[in-house]
Amino acid sequence: MGNNVPDTSLFFYGTAWYLAFLFSTTLHEASHALVALKLGDDTAHRGGQVTLDPIPHIQREPVGMVVVPIVSYLLGGWMIGWASAPYDPEWAGRNPGAPPSWPWPGQLPTCSSVSPPPS
């Protein structure tokens, strides 16, 4: 007789990975949005992206924040996904020195919130 009990570790690790993904991606995008606001582009702020609440980020990118991470975990045992914060390209064109600084604020929270999985 076979064991028909599902492996619960898949569910628990998947849930933990998804929560870490959700937290780090939301923090990453909120950091970009906050810096853009401080530099004068309020597009992401008006879109509700300057927040640690993952709901506005999920609403903006449901495929990258929900579907792809879960499917990639179920099919491959790892997670990948994405999110984005809107910006005004016209504002960026008028302020050419500001947009190159936007990527850096997203990297620090992402790197500091990720830790290796347990062995």
C-alpha positions in Angstrom: 0.0 0.0 0.0 1.2 3.4 -0.9 1.3 6.5 1.3 -1.4 8.8 0.1 -0.5 11.6 2.5 0.7 14.7 0.5 4.1 16.1 1.3 3.3 19.1 3.4 6.9 20.4 3.2 6.2 21.5 -0.4 3.3 23.7 0.9 5.2 25.1 3.9 8.4 25.9 2.0 6.4 27.3 -0.9 4.4 29.5 1.5 7.6 30.8 3.2 9.2 31.4 -0.1 6.2 33.3 -1.4 6.0 35.5 1.7 9.7 36.3 1.4 9.2 37.0 -2.4 6.2 39.2 -1.7 7.9 41.1 1.1 11.2 41.7 -0.8 9.6 42.6 -4.1 7.1 45.0 -2.4 10.0 46.6 -0.4 12.1 46.9 -3.6 9.4 48.6 -5.7 8.2 50.9 -2.8 11.9 52.0 -2.5 12.0 52.9 -6.2 8.7 54.7 -5.9 9.7 56.7 -2.8 13.0 57.9 -4.4 11.1 58.9 -7.6 8.7 60.9 -5.4 11.6 62.6 -3.5 13.2 63.4 -6.8 10.0 65.0 -8.2 8.2 62.3 -10.1 4.9 61.6 -8.3 3.6 59.1 -10.8 4.2 56.0 -8.6 2.9 57.9 -5.6 -0.4 58.7 -7.4 -0.6 55.0 -8.4 -0.3 53.9 -4.8 3.1 52.3 -5.1 4.8 54.2 -2.3 3.6 51.6 0.3 4.7 48.4 1.9 1.2 47.0 1.4 1.6 44.4 -1.3 -2.0 44.7 -2.6 -1.3 47.8 -4.9 1.8 46.1 -6.2 -0.1 42.8 -6.9 -2.9 44.8 -8.6 -0.4 46.5 -10.9 1.5 43.2 -11.8 -0.7 40.2 -10.9 1.1 37.9 -13.3 4.5 38.8 -12.0 3.5 38.9 -8.4 1.2 35.9 -8.1 1.0 33.6 -11.1 4.6 33.3 -12.2 6.1 32.9 -8.7 3.6 30.2 -7.7 3.8 28.3 -11.1 7.6 28.5 -11.2 7.8 27.1 -7.6 5.4 24.2 -8.4 7.1 23.3 -11.7 10.8 24.0 -10.8 11.1 24.2 -7.0 12.2 27.9 -7.1 10.5 31.3 -7.5 10.8 34.0 -10.0 8.6 37.0 -10.6 8.5 40.7 -11.0 6.8 44.0 -10.2 7.1 47.5 -11.4 6.6 51.1 -10.3 5.3 53.5 -12.9 7.2 56.6 -13.8 6.7 59.6 -16.1 9.0 59.4 -19.1 8.4 63.0 -19.9 9.6 64.0 -16.4 12.6 61.7 -16.8 13.4 63.4 -20.1 13.3 66.9 -18.4 15.5 65.6 -15.5 18.1 63.4 -17.1 20.3 63.1 -14.0 17.6 61.8 -11.8 16.5 58.4 -13.3 19.9 56.8 -13.2 19.8 57.0 -9.4 16.4 55.2 -9.1 17.8 51.6 -9.4 20.0 51.9 -6.3 17.4 52.4 -3.6 15.7 49.1 -4.7 18.8 47.0 -4.4 19.7 47.6 -0.8 16.4 46.5 0.7 16.3 43.5 -1.7 19.8 42.3 -0.7 19.2 42.9 3.0 15.9 41.0 3.1 17.1 37.9 1.4 18.8 35.1 3.2 19.9 31.6 2.0 17.4 28.8 2.5 18.1 26.3 5.3 20.3 23.3 4.5 
